[in-house]
Amino acid sequence: MGRFLPWQLVALALLAAAAVLAGAAFASSGRRARIKSPPCQRFAAPHGSDSNRGTRRSPFATASRLAQALRPGQTGCLLSGRYLGDLHLRQAGARGARLTLRAAPGASATICGFTIFLPGAAYWRLTRLQIDGSCSSQNTIQIAADHARLDHDELTNRQLAQSCVIIGNPSGSHPQGVLIDHDRIHDCGRRSSPFEHGVYASSSRGARISDNYVYESGGFGIHLYSDAQSTLVERNVVVRSLTESGLVFGGSPTAASSHNLVRHNIFTGNGRWGATSSWEGPVGVGNVLSGNCFSNNPAGAFPSTRVGFSPQRNLGADPRFVDPASGNYRLLPGSRCRQMQPRGHVGP
């Protein structure tokens, strides 16, 4: 080989340095992938006592006492069993230091009652839980706090209460950055009620509703009414909303849901339309319905009038579920809607 010119030597040095950095990044990425979930700092168990210390050997008895004991960045774990009583989340976590309530690793824990994220209780996460609202007549999950997160949960009220999840209140709270992610949300609201829904984004700001199965809702599967702003609704399967459509863009006499993006979802077998709109006053702007899969909705995919939303590149096709009779709404190979199904594991 001949000599390298000076500029070639510089180039080779830069390439070598880049290779070293890339190798270090890959090794670091591998290490990060092996990091376990945050440890449990406090515990509760049905056989415990709220006068205990909250350790694994001396657990609290209720989810409320466990939540009350947590500090920013801590995780409270529920051991297997059923926890009766409503849950009020009051204190705040912080960015990078969430307050987390979850089932203990390997446990199956059910909270029976309603759960409320009170104003000011920002940065809470509920994960790997079964939340059953049938022990209360209220909305099962009520979110009035910023940056609440519900992921990998099973949410229901067995059609004995109101909506399963409600975000905000137009006369009060406008929570920001709520995430409803990888949940199984089903049998929400009474079967004959058009006013009780799977997910009710009432006055949310920048919420994300993604990778969920939402089925057997009394009213709408996903209700963007009356003041939902900048919501992303993505890769959800919305099936069998019993009296209403799969999703609605809506507004009241004084507010209108706007700038919401609904993309890559599956809407099938709902009571009326796959997706629709309803405006009692001002009409929403910037709402987009893009790249969704529609099938077997009696009134059709969406109304031809398309008031307050813009449909783009949607698909009419049978999603071909594995076993809908048993609630298995994953898609068979070869489904034309396969790219729209939730990603990864859904539910606890």
BADRENKE-554364 format. One record per residue: x, y, z of N, C-alpha, C, O in turn. Coordinates in steps of 0.1 Angstrom, whole numbers, padded with zeros to 4 digits, always signed. Each point is the difference from the previous one (the first is absolute). Layout:
REM residues N
XYZXYZXYZXYZ;...
REM end
This chain:
REM residues 348
+0008-0012+0000-0008+0012+0000+0009+0012+0000+0010+0001+0006;-0015+0010-0013+0007+0013+0000-0002+0008+0012-0008-0004+0009;+0015+0015-0008-0002+0009+0011-0014+0006+0000-0006+0003-0011;+0001+0000+0023-0013+0008+0001+0004+0015+0000+0009+0004+0006;-0017+0004-0013+0001+0014+0000-0005+0005+0014-0008-0007+0006;+0012+0019-0002-0004+0005+0013-0015+0001+0002-0005-0004+0010;-0003+0008-0021-0014+0000+0002-0006-0013+0001-0011-0002+0007;+0017-0009-0013-0005-0013+0002+0002-0006+0014-0008-0007+0006;+0020+0011+0000+0003-0004+0014-0011+0006+0009-0004-0006+0010;+0001+0019-0012-0010+0006+0008-0014-0007-0001-0007-0002+0010;+0004-0001-0022-0013-0007-0003+0000-0014+0007-0010-0003+0006;+0021-0004-0007+0001-0013+0007-0002+0001+0015-0006-0008+0007;+0013+0019-0001-0001+0002+0014-0015+0003+0004-0004-0005+0011;-0002+0013-0019-0014+0003+0003-0009-0012+0000-0009-0002+0008;+0011-0007-0018-0008-0012-0002+0003-0009+0012-0009-0006+0005;+0021+0005+0000+0004-0009+0011-0007+0005+0013-0006-0007+0007;+0006+0021-0005-0006+0005+0011-0016-0002+0000-0006-0003+0010;+0000+0004-0022-0014-0002-0001-0003-0015+0003-0011-0002+0006;+0019-0007-0010-0002-0014+0003+0000-0003+0015-0008-0007+0005;+0018+0013+0001+0001-0001+0015-0012+0005+0007-0006-0007+0009;+0001+0019-0013-0012+0006+0006-0012-0009-0003-0008-0002+0009;+0007-0003-0021-0012-0008-0004+0000-0013+0009-0010-0004+0005;+0022-0002-0003+0001-0012+0008-0004+0003+0014-0007-0008+0007;+0012+0020-0002-0004+0003+0014-0015+0002+0002-0006-0004+0009;+0001+0011-0020-0015+0003+0001-0008-0013+0000-0010-0002+0007;+0015-0008-0016-0007-0013-0001+0001-0007+0013-0010-0006+0005;+0022+0006+0002+0002-0007+0012-0009+0007+0011-0006-0007+0008;+0006+0020-0008-0009+0008+0010-0014-0004-0002-0008-0001+0009;+0003+0001-0023-0014-0004-0003-0003-0014+0006-0011-0002+0005;+0021-0007-0007-0003-0013+0005-0001-0001+0015-0009-0007+0006;+0017+0015+0001-0001+0001+0014-0013+0006+0005-0007-0005+0009;+0002+0015-0016-0013+0006+0003-0011-0010-0002-0009+0000+0008;+0010-0008-0018-0011-0009-0003-0001-0011+0011-0011-0005+0002;+0022+0003+0006+0000-0010+0010-0004+0006+0014-0002-0008+0010;+0000+0021-0009-0004+0006+0013-0014-0004+0003-0009+0000-0008;+0007-0004+0020-0013-0005+0005-0009+0012+0003+0004+0011+0001;-0017-0014+0001-0010+0010+0004+0004+0005+0013+0007-0007+0008;-0011+0020-0004+0004+0005+0013-0005-0009+0011-0011-0006-0001;+0019+0005+0011-0004-0009+0012-0012+0006+0007-0003+0012-0001;-0004-0021+0008-0011+0004+0008+0005+0005+0014+0006-0007+0007;-0009+0020-0004+0003+0006+0013-0010-0003+0011+0004-0001+0012;-0017+0000-0016-0010-0003+0009-0010-0011-0005+0000-0002-0012;-0007-0004+0021-0008-0012-0004-0014+0001+0007-0001+0006+0011;-0009-0012-0017-0013-0002+0006-0004-0014-0003+0004-0006-0011;-0012+0000+0019-0006-0013-0002-0013-0001+0007-0002+0007+0010;-0008-0015-0015-0013+0000+0006+0000-0004+0015-0009+0003+0008;+0020-0011-0004+0000-0005+0014+0008+0010+0008+0002-0003+0012;+0003+0014-0017+0008+0010+0007-0009+0009+0009-0011-0003+0003;+0018+0013+0002-0007+0010+0009+0006+0014-0004+0012+0002-0002;-0021+0008+0002+0005+0013-0003+0008+0007+0011+0005+0010-0002;-0004-0017+0013+0009+0005+0011+0013-0007-0001+0009+0003+0008;-0007-0012-0018+0013-0006-0002+0010+0010-0006-0003+0012-0003;+0016-0017+0001+0010+0009-0005+0000+0001-0016+0007+0008-0006;-0014-0017+0000+0000+0000-0015+0011-0008-0006+0003+0002-0012;+0004-0010+0019+0010-0009-0006-0006-0013-0005-0012-0002+0003;+0020-0006-0010-0006-0012-0005-0004-0009+0012-0011-0007-0001;+0018+0007+0012-0004-0009+0011-0010+0007+0009-0007-0007+0008;+0005+0020-0009-0009+0007+0008-0008+0010-0009+0001+0012+0001;-0009-0018-0011-0007+0009-0010-0012+0007+0005-0006-0003+0010;+0003+0014-0017-0013+0007+0002-0011-0009-0005+0002-0010-0006;-0014+0014+0009-0012-0007-0004-0007+0005-0012-0007-0007-0008;+0008+0021+0006-0008+0006-0011+0009+0007-0010+0012+0004+0003;-0017-0003-0015+0007+0008-0011+0002+0014+0004+0010+0007-0003;-0020-0001+0010+0000+0014+0004+0012+0003+0009+0007+0009-0001;-0006-0018+0011+0011+0002+0010+0014-0001-0007+0009+0007+0003;-0008-0017-0012+0012-0002-0007+0003+0012-0009+0012+0005+0000;-0021+0001-0007+0002+0011-0008+0004+0012+0008+0009+0008-0003;-0015-0006+0015+0003+0011+0009+0014+0000+0005+0006+0010+0002;+0000-0022-0001+0013-0002+0006+0012+0003-0010+0011+0001+0004;-0015+0000-0017+0011+0002-0010+0005+0014-0001-0007+0010+0002;+0020-0009-0006+0006+0013-0003+0005+0000-0014+0001-0011-0006;+0001+0023+0000+0004+0000-0014+0011-0009-0004+0010-0001+0007;-0012-0007-0017+0010-0010-0005-0002-0013+0006+0007-0010-0004;-0016+0008+0013-0002-0013+0007-0011-0008-0007-0009+0005-0007;+0009-0018+0009-0009-0010-0005-0007-0007+0011+0007-0006+0009;-0020+0005-0009-0008-0008+0010-0006-0012-0007-0005+0002-0011;+0007-0013+0017-0004-0013-0007-0012-0007+0008+0001-0001+0012;-0011-0003-0019-0011-0007+0006+0003-0015-0002+0001-0005-0012;-0001-0003+0023+0001-0014-0001-0014-0006-0005-0010+0007+0001;+0010-0019-0005-0012-0006-0006-0012+0001+0009+0001-0002+0012;-0012+0005-0018-0013+0001+0007-0009+0011-0005+0003+0007-0010;-0014-0005+0017-0010+0010-0003+0000+0011+0011-0001-0003+0012;+0001+0015-0017+0001+0012+0009-0013+0008-0001-0002+0006-0011;-0006-0006+0021-0013+0007-0001+0003+0014+0005+0007+0003+0009;-0014+0007-0016+0001+0013+0005+0004+0010-0011+0008-0004-0009;-0012+0016+0009+0004+0010-0010+0014+0005+0003+0005+0000+0011;+0001+0004-0022+0014+0005+0001+0001+0014-0004-0003+0004-0011;+0008+0005+0020+0002+0014-0002+0015+0003-0001+0007-0001+0010;-0002+0005-0021+0014+0003-0002+0001+0015+0002-0005+0008-0008;+0013-0004+0018+0001+0014+0004+0013+0007-0002+0001+0011-0005;+0010-0018+0008+0013+0007+0000+0006-0001-0014-0005-0008-0008;+0015+0016+0005+0006+0001-0014+0013-0007+0000+0008+0000+0009;-0005-0006-0021+0013-0004-0003+0007+0011-0007-0003+0012+0002;+0013-0015-0010+0007+0010-0008+0005-0006-0013+0001-0013-0001;+0002+0021-0008+0006-0005-0013+0013-0008+0003+0009+0005+0007;-0009-0017-0011+0012-0009+0003-0001-0006+0014+0009-0008+0003;-0020+0010+0004-0001-0006+0013-0015-0002+0003-0006+0005+0009;+0000-0014-0018-0014-0003+0002-0003-0007+0013+0008-0006+0005;-0021+0007-0001-0005-0008+0010-0007-0012-0007-0008+0002-0009;+0011-0014+0012-0005-0012-0007-0007-0009+0010+0005-0004+0010;-0017-0001-0015-0007-0010+0007-0002-0011-0009-0005+0002-0011;+0008-0014+0015+0000-0012-0009-0003-0013+0007+0001+0000+0012;-0004-0010-0019+0000-0013+0006+0015-0005+0002+0008+0003-0008;-0006-0009+0019+0014-0005+0002+0003-0010-0011-0008-0007-0005;+0021+0006+0002+0004-0009-0011-0005-0014+0003+0002-0006+0011;-0009+0000-0021-0006-0013+0001-0013-0001+0007-0006-0010+0001;+0001+0022+0004-0013+0000+0007-0011+0004-0009+0002+0006-0010;-0014-0009+0014-0012+0004-0006-0009+0008+0010-0005-0006+0009;+0004+0019-0011-0006+0009+0010-0012+0007-0006+0002+0006-0011;-0013-0005+0018-0012+0007-0005-0004+0010+0010-0002-0003+0012;+0000+0015-0017-0006+0011+0008-0014+0001-0004-0004+0002-0011;-0005-0003+0021-0015+0001-0003-0005+0012+0006-0002+0001+0013;-0002+0009-0021-0004+0013+0004+0003+0010-0010+0005-0004-0011;-0007+0017+0013+0005+0010-0010+0013+0006+0004+0003+0000+0012;+0005+0004-0022+0013+0006+0003+0000+0014-0006-0005+0003-0011;+0009+0007+0019+0001+0014-0004+0014+0006+0001+0006-0001+0011;-0001+0007-0022+0012+0007+0000-0004+0015+0003-0005+0007-0009;+0006-0003+0022-0005+0013+0004+0009+0011-0006+0012-0002-0004;-0018+0015+0002+0008+0011-0005+0013+0001+0008+0000+0000+0012;+0011+0002-0019+0013+0001+0007+0008-0013+0002+0012+0000+0003;-0019-0011-0005+0007-0013+0001+0006-0004-0013-0004-0010-0006;+0014+0018+0002+0006-0003-0013+0010-0011+0000+0005-0004+0011;-0002-0002-0022+0010-0010-0002-0002-0013+0008+0009-0005+0007;-0022+0000-0007-0003-0013+0005+0000-0010-0011-0004+0003-0011;+0008-0016+0014-0002-0011-0010-0006-0011+0007+0004-0005+0011;-0015-0001-0017-0006-0012+0004+0002-0011-0010-0003+0002-0012;+0010-0013+0015+0004-0010-0010-0002-0014+0006+0001-0002+0012;-0004-0007-0021+0000-0014+0003-0012-0004+0010+0002-0009+0008;-0012+0018-0008-0011-0002+0009-0013-0004-0007-0002+0002-0012;-0007-0008+0020-0014-0002-0004-0008+0010+0008+0000-0001+0012;-0007+0010-0019-0008+0010+0007-0014-0002-0004-0004+0002-0011;-0004-0006+0021-0014-0004-0002-0009+0011+0007+0000+0001+0012;-0007+0006-0020-0009+0011+0006-0013-0004+0004-0009+0008+0003;+0006-0021-0003-0014-0005+0003-0003+0002+0015-0012-0002+0003;+0022+0005+0005-0003+0002+0014-0004+0015+0003-0002+0004+0011;+0000+0003-0022-0004+0014+0001-0009+0004-0011+0000-0007-0011;-0009+0017+0012-0008+0004-0011+0006+0011-0008-0007+0005-0009;+0019+0000+0013+0006+0011-0007+0008-0004-0012+0001-0012-0004;+0004+0022-0003+0010-0003-0011+0012-0007+0007+0004+0004+0011;+0001-0014-0017+0010-0009+0006+0013+0007+0002+0005-0001+0011;+0001+0007-0021+0012+0007+0001-0003+0015-0003-0004+0003-0011;+0007+0006+0020-0002+0014-0002+0013+0008+0001+0007-0001+0010;-0003+0007-0021+0013+0007-0001-0002+0015+0000-0005+0005-0010;+0010+0001+0020+0000+0015+0001+0014+0005+0001+0002+0012+0003;+0008-0020-0004+0014+0004+0002+0008-0002-0012-0003-0008-0009;+0014+0016+0008+0009+0000-0012+0008-0013+0000+0004-0005+0011;-0001+0000-0023+0011-0010-0002-0004-0013+0007+0009-0008+0004;-0022+0005-0003-0004-0013+0006+0002-0011-0011-0001+0003-0012;+0005-0014+0016+0003-0011-0009-0007-0013+0005+0002-0004+0011;-0010-0002-0020-0005-0013+0002+0005-0010-0011-0003+0002-0012;+0011-0012+0016+0005-0008-0011+0000-0015+0005+0003-0003+0012;-0006-0006-0021+0000-0014+0002-0009-0004+0012+0004-0008+0008;-0016+0014-0008-0010-0003+0010-0012-0006-0007-0001+0000-0012;-0008-0006+0020-0013-0004-0005-0010+0008+0008-0001+0001+0012;-0007+0007-0020-0009+0010+0006-0015-0004-0004-0003-0002-0012;-0005+0000+0021-0014-0003-0002-0009+0004+0011+0005+0003+0011;-0018-0002-0013-0009+0001+0012-0012-0009-0002-0010+0001+0006;+0012-0011-0015-0009-0011-0002-0014+0005-0004-0010-0006+0003;+0009+0018-0009-0012+0006-0005-0009+0003+0012-0013+0000-0001;+0018+0003+0013-0007+0003+0012+0002+0014+0005-0006+0004+0010;+0014+0004-0018+0003+0014+0004+0000+0009-0012-0007-0003-0010;+0015+0014+0010+0000+0009-0011+0012-0003-0009+0003-0011-0003;+0003+0022-0002+0011-0002-0010+0012-0007+0008+0002+0002+0012;+0007-0009-0020+0011-0006+0007+0011+0010+0002+0007+0000+0011;-0004+0009-0020+0010+0011+0002-0006+0013-0005-0005+0001-0011;+0006+0009+0020-0004+0014-0004+0012+0009+0003+0005+0000+0011;-0001+0008-0021+0011+0009+0001-0005+0014+0000-0005+0005-0010;+0006+0002+0022-0003+0014+0001-0015+0003+0002-0008-0009+0000;+0006+0022+0002-0014+0005+0002+0000+0014-0005+0007+0008+0005;-0016-0005-0015+0000+0013-0006-0002+0011+0010+0005+0012-0003;-0012-0014+0014-0002+0011+0010+0011+0000+0010-0001+0008+0009;+0011-0017-0010+0010+0000+0010+0014-0003-0005+0007+0010-0003;-0004-0022+0001+0014-0004-0003+0002-0002-0015-0009-0005-0008;+0021+0008+0003+0005-0002-0014+0013-0007+0000+0010+0006-0003;-0009-0019+0008+0013-0006+0002+0008-0002-0013-0006-0002-0011;+0019+0004+0012+0009-0001-0011+0008-0013+0000+0003-0005+0011;+0000+0001-0023+0009-0011-0002-0004-0014+0006+0008-0007+0005;-0021+0004-0005-0005-0013+0006+0003-0010-0011-0002+0002-0012;+0006-0014+0017+0003-0011-0009-0008-0013+0004+0001-0004+0012;-0009-0001-0021-0008-0012+0002+0006-0010-0010-0002+0002-0012;+0009-0012+0016+0009-0007-0008+0001-0015+0003+0002-0004+0011;-0004-0004-0021+0001-0015+0001-0010-0005+0011+0004-0009+0008;-0016+0014-0008-0010-0005+0010-0011-0008-0007-0003+0002-0012;-0003-0011+0020-0012-0007-0005-0012+0007+0007-0001-0001+0012;-0008+0008-0019-0010+0008+0005-0014-0005-0005-0002+0001-0012;-0005-0007+0021-0012-0007-0005-0012+0000+0010+0002+0002+0012;-0014-0004-0018-0012-0001+0008-0002+0012+0009-0001-0001+0012;+0002+0013-0019-0001+0013+0007-0013+0006-0002-0005+0001-0011;-0002+0003+0022-0013+0007-0001-0011-0010-0002+0002-0011-0005;-0014+0015+0009-0011-0009-0002-0004-0002-0014+0002+0009-0009;-0006-0021+0006-0002-0004-0014-0009+0009-0008+0002+0001-0012;-0012+0005+0018-0010+0008-0007+0003+0015+0001-0008+0008-0005;+0019-0005+0010+0003+0015+0002+0009+0005-0011+0011-0005-0002;-0015+0015-0006+0008+0007-0010+0010+0010+0006+0007+0006-0007;-0008-0004+0021+0008+0010+0006+0012-0005+0008+0006+0008+0007;-0004-0021-0007+0011-0006+0008+0009-0007-0010-0004-0009-0008;+0017+0011+0009+0009-0003-0011+0013-0008+0005+0002-0001+0012;+0005-0004-0021+0013-0006+0003+0010+0010+0005+0004+0000+0012;+0000+0009-0021+0009+0011+0004-0007+0013-0004-0004+0002-0011;+0002+0007+0021-0007+0013-0002+0010+0011+0002+0003+0004+0012;+0003+0001-0022+0009+0012+0000-0009+0012+0000-0003+0005-0011;+0000+0000+0023-0009+0011+0001+0006+0014-0002-0005+0008-0008;+0016-0006+0015+0007+0013-0002+0015-0002+0001+0007+0007+0008;-0002-0016-0015+0015-0004+0001+0008+0009-0009-0005+0007-0009;+0018-0006+0012+0009+0008-0008+0012-0009-0003+0008-0004+0009;-0006+0000-0022+0011-0008-0004+0000-0014+0005+0011-0005+0003;-0022-0001-0001-0001-0014+0005+0004-0009-0012-0001+0003-0011;+0006-0015+0015+0002-0011-0009-0007-0012+0004+0001-0005+0011;-0009+0000-0020-0007-0013+0002+0004-0009-0011-0004+0001-0011;+0013-0011+0015+0006-0008-0010+0002-0015+0004+0001-0003+0012;-0002-0006-0021+0003-0014+0001-0009-0006+0011+0004-0008+0008;-0017+0011-0009-0010-0006+0010-0010-0008-0008-0002+0002-0012;-0004-0012+0019-0012-0006-0004-0012+0006+0008+0000-0001+0012;-0010+0007-0020-0011+0006+0007-0013-0006-0006-0003+0001-0012;-0004-0009+0021-0012-0007-0006-0011-0001+0010+0002+0001+0013;-0014-0003-0018-0012-0002+0008-0003+0013+0008-0003-0002+0012;+0005+0014-0017-0004+0012+0007-0015+0003-0002-0005-0003-0011;-0001+0008+0021-0014+0003-0001-0003+0011-0010-0009-0002-0008;+0017+0013+0008-0002+0011-0010+0011-0001-0011+0001-0010-0007;+0008+0020+0007+0011+0000-0010+0012-0007+0006+0002-0001+0012;+0006-0005-0021+0012-0006+0005+0010+0011+0004+0005-0001+0011;-0003+0011-0019+0009+0011+0003-0008+0013-0003-0005+0002-0011;+0003+0007+0021-0008+0011+0000+0008+0013+0001+0004+0003+0011;-0001+0004-0022+0007+0012+0000-0010+0012+0001-0004+0005-0011;-0001-0002+0023-0011+0010+0002+0001+0005+0014+0003-0007+0009;-0004+0020-0007-0003+0010-0009+0012+0009-0003-0001+0009-0009;+0012-0011+0016+0011+0009-0001+0013-0007+0000+0009+0003+0008;-0008-0014-0016+0012-0007-0001+0009+0006-0010-0004+0002-0012;+0016+0002+0016+0009+0007-0009+0013-0007-0002+0007-0005+0009;-0003+0003-0022+0013-0005-0004+0002-0014+0006+0011-0004+0005;-0021-0005-0007+0000-0014+0004+0006-0008-0011-0004+0002-0012;+0013-0012+0015+0004-0010-0009-0007-0013+0004+0002-0005+0011;-0010+0000-0021-0007-0013+0002+0006-0010-0010-0003+0002-0012;+0011-0011+0016+0008-0008-0010+0000-0015+0004+0003-0003+0012;-0005-0005-0022+0002-0015+0001-0008-0006+0012+0004-0008+0007;-0017+0012-0007-0010-0006+0009-0009-0009-0008-0003+0003-0012;-0002-0013+0018-0011-0008-0005-0012+0004+0007-0001-0003+0012;-0009+0008-0019-0012+0005+0007-0012-0008-0006-0003+0001-0012;-0003-0010+0020-0009-0010-0004-0013+0000+0008+0001+0001+0012;-0012-0002-0018-0013-0002+0006-0003+0011+0010-0003-0003+0012;+0004+0015-0015-0007+0011+0007-0014-0002-0002-0005+0001-0011;-0003-0003+0022-0013-0006-0001-0011+0008-0006-0008-0004-0008;+0007+0017+0013-0011+0009-0005+0005+0011-0009-0008+0007-0006;+0021-0005+0006+0006+0012-0008+0011-0005-0009+0002-0012-0002;+0005+0022-0004+0011-0003-0009+0013-0003+0007+0001+0001+0013;+0009-0006-0020+0012-0003+0006+0007+0012+0006+0006+0000+0011;-0006+0012-0018+0006+0012+0004-0008+0012-0005-0006+0000-0010;+0007+0011+0018-0007+0012-0004+0009+0012+0003+0006+0001+0010;-0005+0008-0020+0005+0014+0002-0012+0008+0004-0010+0001-0007;+0011+0006+0019-0012+0007+0004+0002+0014+0007+0011+0003+0004;-0022+0004-0003+0001+0013+0007-0013+0004+0006-0011-0005-0004;+0012+0013+0014-0012+0005+0007-0004+0014-0005+0006+0005-0010;-0016+0002+0016-0003+0013-0005+0011+0010+0001+0000+0011-0006;+0010-0014+0015+0010+0010+0003+0014-0005-0003+0010+0008+0001;-0008-0020-0005+0013-0006-0002+0000-0009-0012-0011-0006-0003;+0022+0003-0003+0001-0009-0011+0014-0007+0000+0010+0006+0001;-0011-0019-0002+0013-0008+0000+0007+0002-0013-0006+0000-0011;+0019+0003+0011+0007+0004-0012+0015-0005+0000+0005-0003+0011;+0000+0002-0023+0014-0004-0002+0003-0014+0006+0011-0002+0006;-0021-0007-0008+0002-0014+0004+0003-0008-0011-0006+0001-0011;+0016-0010+0012+0004-0009-0010-0003-0015+0003+0004-0005+0010;-0013-0001-0018-0004-0014+0002+0005-0008-0012-0005+0001-0011;+0015-0009+0014+0007-0007-0011+0003-0014+0003+0003-0003+0012;-0004-0006-0022+0005-0014+0001-0007-0007+0011+0006-0008+0007;-0020+0010-0006-0008-0008+0009-0009-0009-0007-0001+0001-0013;-0005-0011+0020-0010-0009-0006-0013+0003+0007-0001-0001+0012;-0010+0004-0020-0013+0002+0005-0009-0010-0007-0003+0001-0012;-0003-0010+0020-0008-0010-0006-0012-0004+0009+0002-0001+0013;-0013-0002-0019-0011-0006+0008-0006+0010+0010-0006-0005+0010;+0008+0018-0012-0006+0010+0010-0015+0002-0003-0005-0004-0010;-0001+0011+0019-0015+0001+0000-0005+0009-0012-0011-0003-0005;+0019+0013+0001-0004+0008-0011+0011+0002-0010+0003-0009-0008;+0004+0020+0008+0011+0002-0009+0013-0005+0006+0001-0003+0012;+0009+0001-0021+0013-0003+0006+0005+0012+0007+0004-0001+0012;-0005+0013-0018+0004+0013+0006-0009+0011-0005-0005-0001-0012;+0002+0010+0020-0010+0011-0004+0003+0013+0007+0010+0001+0007;-0018+0009-0008+0001+0013+0007-0013+0004+0004-0011-0004-0005;+0011+0013+0016-0012+0006+0005+0003+0014+0006+0008+0001+0009;-0014+0009-0015+0003+0014+0005-0013+0007+0004-0009+0001-0008;+0009+0004+0020-0011+0007+0005+0001+0015-0001-0009+0007+0002;+0021-0002-0005+0003+0014-0001+0011+0002-0011-0002-0004-0011;+0014+0009+0015+0011+0002-0009+0005-0014-0005-0001-0010+0007;+0005+0010-0019+0005-0013-0006+0015-0001+0001+0007+0010-0002;-0002-0021+0006+0014-0002+0002+0008+0001-0013-0005-0002-0011;+0018+0006+0013+0009+0001-0012+0012-0008+0002+0004-0004+0011;+0002+0000-0022+0013-0007+0000-0001-0015+0005+0010-0006+0003;-0022+0000-0003-0002-0014+0003+0002-0008-0012-0006+0002-0010;+0014-0013+0011+0004-0008-0011-0003-0015+0003+0004-0004+0011;-0010-0003-0020-0002-0014+0001+0007-0007-0011-0004+0000-0012;+0016-0006+0015+0009-0004-0010+0005-0015+0001+0004-0004+0011;-0005-0003-0022+0006-0013+0000-0006-0010+0009+0007-0009+0005;-0020+0010-0002-0007-0010+0009-0006-0011-0008-0003+0001-0012;-0001-0012+0019-0006-0011-0006-0015-0001+0005-0002+0000+0012;-0007-0001-0021-0015+0000+0004-0006-0012-0006+0002-0005-0011;-0011-0001+0019-0007-0012-0004-0013-0002+0008+0000+0001+0013;-0011-0004-0019-0012-0005+0006-0005+0009+0010-0006-0004+0011;+0006+0017-0013-0007+0010+0008-0013+0003-0008+0001+0005-0011;-0012-0007+0018-0013+0001-0008-0003+0012-0008-0005-0001-0011;+0009+0013+0016-0002+0012-0008+0011+0003-0010-0002+0009-0009;+0013-0016+0010+0011+0002-0009+0013+0004+0008+0000+0001+0012;+0010+0002-0020+0013+0004+0006-0001+0013+0007+0004+0002+0012;-0009+0008-0019-0002+0014+0006-0010+0007-0009-0002-0004-0012;-0005+0015+0017-0010+0006-0008+0006+0007-0012+0011+0005+0000;-0019-0004-0011+0005+0007-0012+0002+0015+0002+0007+0006-0008;-0015-0001+0017+0001+0015+0002+0013+0004+0007+0005+0011-0003;+0001-0019+0011+0014+0002+0005+0002+0014+0006+0009+0007-0002;-0018-0004+0011+0000+0014+0006+0010+0000+0011-0001-0008+0010;+0011+0017-0010+0009+0001+0011+0012-0009+0000+0007+0000+0010;-0006-0009-0020+0012-0008-0001+0003-0004-0015-0009+0001-0008;+0021-0004+0006+0005-0003-0014+0004-0015-0001+0010-0004+0007;-0017-0004-0014+0005-0014-0002+0011-0001-0011-0001+0007-0010;+0011-0016+0012+0011-0001-0009+0004-0015-0001+0004-0005+0011;-0004+0000-0023+0006-0014-0002-0005-0010+0010+0009-0008+0005;-0022+0007-0002-0005-0010+0008-0003-0013-0008-0002+0001-0012;+0001-0012+0019-0002-0013-0007-0012-0007+0005-0003+0000+0012;-0005-0006-0021-0011-0008+0003+0004-0015-0002+0002-0004-0011;-0001-0003+0022+0005-0014-0001-0003-0008+0013+0000+0006+0011;-0003-0019-0012-0002-0008+0011+0014-0002+0008+0009-0005-0007;-0008+0009+0019+0013-0001+0007+0004-0015+0003+0012-0002+0001;-0021-0007-0001+0002-0014+0002+0007-0002+0014+0012-0003+0001;-0021+0003+0009+0005-0002+0014+0002-0015+0002-0006-0008-0006;+0015+0005+0015+0004-0014+0004-0013-0007+0005-0004-0010-0005;-0002+0016+0016-0011-0006+0006-0009+0010+0008+0001+0001+0012;-0008+0007-0019-0008+0011+0006-0010-0005+0011-0002+0008+0009;-0003-0020-0011-0010-0005+0010+0007-0001+0014-0008+0001+0010;+0020-0003-0009+0007-0001+0013+0008+0012+0003+0007+0000+0010;-0009+0011-0018+0007+0012+0003+0014+0001-0005+0008+0009+0004;-0004-0018-0013+0013+0000-0006-0001+0008-0013-0004-0005-0010;+0008+0018+0011-0001+0009-0012+0013+0002-0007+0002+0010-0007;+0008-0019+0009+0011+0000-0008-0003-0004-0014-0011-0006-0002;+0019+0009-0008-0003-0002-0014+0007-0012-0005+0011-0003+0003;-0018-0004-0012+0006-0012-0007+0010+0005-0010-0001+0011-0005;+0011-0020+0002+0009+0004-0011-0007+0002-0013-0010-0007-0003;+0014+0017-0004-0006+0003-0013-0011+0010+0001-0005+0004-0010;+0002+0001+0022-0010+0010+0001+0004+0013-0006+0012+0004+0001;-0021+0002-0008+0004+0013-0007+0001+0011+0010+0005+0011-0003;-0010-0013+0016+0001+0010+0010+0011-0003+0010+0001+0006+0011;+0008-0015-0014+0010-0005+0010+0009+0011+0005+0004+0000+0011;-0001+0010-0019+0009+0011+0004-0007+0009+0010+0006+0010+0005;-0019-0012-0003-0007+0009+0009-0003-0006+0013-0006+0007+0009;+0010-0019-0006-0003-0006+0013+0010+0005+0011+0011+0005-0004;-0015-0005+0016+0008+0004+0011+0014-0007+0000+0001-0012-0004;+0009+0019+0008+0014-0005+0000+0003-0006+0013-0003+0006+0010;+0009-0018-0010+0004-0006+0013-0011-0005+0008-0011-0002-0004;+0015-0001+0017-0010-0006+0009-0010+0010+0005+0004+0011+0003;-0016-0015-0002-0011+0009+0005-0006-0006+0012-0004-0012+0000;+0001+0020+0010-0006-0005+0013+0011-0003+0010+0012+0002-0003;-0016-0006+0015+0009-0003+0011+0011-0010-0004+0008-0004+0008;
REM end
